[in-house]
Structure formats: C-alpha cells, structure tokens
Amino acid sequence: MINTIITFVIVLGILVFIHELGHFIFAKLAGIRVERFSLGFPPRMIGKKIGDTDYCISWLPLGGYVKMSGMIDESLEDKLTGEPWEFMSKSLPRRFMAIFAGPAFNYILAVLLFGWVNWSDGLPSPSHPFVIEVTADSPADKAGLKAQDVILSIDEKTMTSVDESISLFSANADNTLQLQILRGEEELKIPVTPEYNEESKNGRIGIAIGQKYTYQPVPFFQSMLYGFEETIHITKRLGVEIGKLIWGEESVKESIAGPIGIAKMVGQAAEAGFSVLLRFMAFLSLQLAILNLLPIPALDGGHIVFILIEAIMKRPPKVKTRMVVQQIGIIFLLFLMVFIIFNDLTR
C-alpha cells in the first residue's frame, strides 16, 4: 500500500512537473512574469523565491500550477494593470503558446516514453490477451478464471488481441463460450457465459484484460518513430471513447477512474515491471494532455477558447465575464472530482 502511494505520487509529480514546465518555459520566452511555479495545490508547504518566481511544493499533491501575472485563472485574481510583463499584454500567438505548451509537453513526454520502452524492450508484437483481474462473483469468477490466465482461443477461434476478445464477450450475452487458456504450463478449457449488462447494453464476464506481446529489437530513432505512431493511435482511441461518453454511449461511472483508481493501476503497473510502469505513465501523460485541452473553463482548453474568441472578436472578453466563466468551470470541476472520488470508493 505504501509503495503504491509513493509510486503514484512520484509518477503524478513527474507528469505535473512536465506539464507546468511547458507553461513556464513558454511564458518566460513570451516575456510573461511567472509569479509561482507550484507542484501541488495550496496551501504552500515549502519553497524558495528566485527572482520574480516562487518555486514551491504545496500540500495537495493532485496537480500543480504556474501563476502568470495578469492572467485570470484558478486563483480568480482580476487585477490587470497593463504592465508589459502581464499575460494580457502579450500578443495572441504568445499567449496561445504559453497555454498550449503544457499539454504539448505532456504529449511529447508520452511519445518519448513509448519510444524509450520500444527501444529498451524491443518492438511489441501482439501474442494473446490475458486476464489481469477477475471481479468477485462475476461469470469469469464462477467459471474459474484466474489472474494471469492467457486466453489462447474462444470457441476455437485463436485470440491475438484484446479488442477481439472483448467484442466476442460483448456480442454473446447469455451464450456460453468455450475458452482455451494457458495457466502456467497447463492448457485448460473453461466454459463461461457473459452476463448482460444493463448500463453498457452488452455482455461482460467480469475481467480486466491485457495483452501479451513478443518483442523484436529496433534501432533508437526508429523506436521513437514507433512511439509517435503509437501515441497517435491511442489519441484516436481516446477521442472515440470521449465521444462515446459525451453522447451517452458509455457509462461515465464505469469508464472514469479518479486518483484512487489511478493509484491502484499505477501500483499494479509497477508490480508488473518498470517498462509496464513507463508505458502506463506515457498513457497517463497522453490523457493529461488531451483532457486539459477540452474546452472547459479553468482548464487549458478553456483559456484557449477565450484566446480564439478574442481573435475572432478583435477584442478580449470583459474581465467580469471571464471571472464568472472561470468560477463556473471551477465549481464544475470540483463537483466532477467529488463524483469521481466517490465513484472510486464505491468501486
């Protein structure tokens, strides 16, 4: 438990640091004064002020922030003096880059991590799906499936991908399927009947499923290219999943994990090995980049929307308007966080 918490804090700290470093570097390049660079949210714990910037660690370790002068953000400070070093005094392209750089750095980190793992371990080639975890009292549990069981075939059809296995389970609610599995050195045949799920409207057997791979050596620069391609592929997949959530095709309760759920997954990834942890870290970094670009007030995407509106209208929205929108965004995110944490606990 302690190791999981420590690993989670380290992983999250690295992702947040890289994100805020992007904001910090491009704010400095734009000539914007950075008042605070914080890992964690207030209250402030320790730190040191160097020049105009307070570099600190704060008590709530679930994020971080870079406070730019003259920017209406989560701090809800609306004091704009028109000084040349303020955020609103800079050109639209410079402000855009100062905001966009945070998600961009997380995206680049994902590419580098995926590429590094491909180089150090070799390029993965799908072998067979395997069982990560079995839900208690689920059809899989009652059938006798166990964690680490490798799914060789379903109804005599060889399985080489997670998606293929999930599709068969989803399409066969209340129909018995014959699974051929590998448990250690022993091959077994296990019948399992997917149970119809009212929320997802498909069949489920109650397992978390992963993918087994074989690995082939690959040159460094080629591995980075594969890392980029993998990042693009997962980006598309995440876009599809976000779309399903927005249109109600997927259950929010079933699909979203909060800090408790993510910490658990980080712990499981760490136990599976350093390379698995790095890949999961890359996936989290990619998610952080994409989620921060959603057009929600208080997120980077919300700030970018204001910049685009200003570019179209040829003038910035009123300070009062931005303040109200920011407050709405913060309240929405707080309610969302409470829901996600509660969902984590009930699961």
Buried (B, 14 or more C-beta within 10 A) or exposed (E): EEEBEEBBBBBBBBBBBBBBBBBBBBBBEBEBBBBBBBBBBBEBBEBEEEEEBBBBBBEEBEBBBBBBBBBBBBEEBEEBEEEEBBBBBBEEEBBBBBBBBBBBBBBBBBBBBBBBBBBEBBBBEBBBBBBBBBEEEBBBBBBBBBEEBBBBBBEEEEBBEBEBBBEBBBEBBEEEBEBBBBBEEEEBEBEBBBBEBEEBEBBBBBBEBBBBBEBEEBEEEEBBBBBBBBBEEBBEEBEEEBEEBEEEEBBBEEEBBBBBBBBBBBBBBBEBEEBBBBBBBBBBBBBBBBBBBEBBBBBBBBBBBBBEBBEEEEEBBEEEEBBEBBEBBBEBBEEBEEBBBEBBEEE
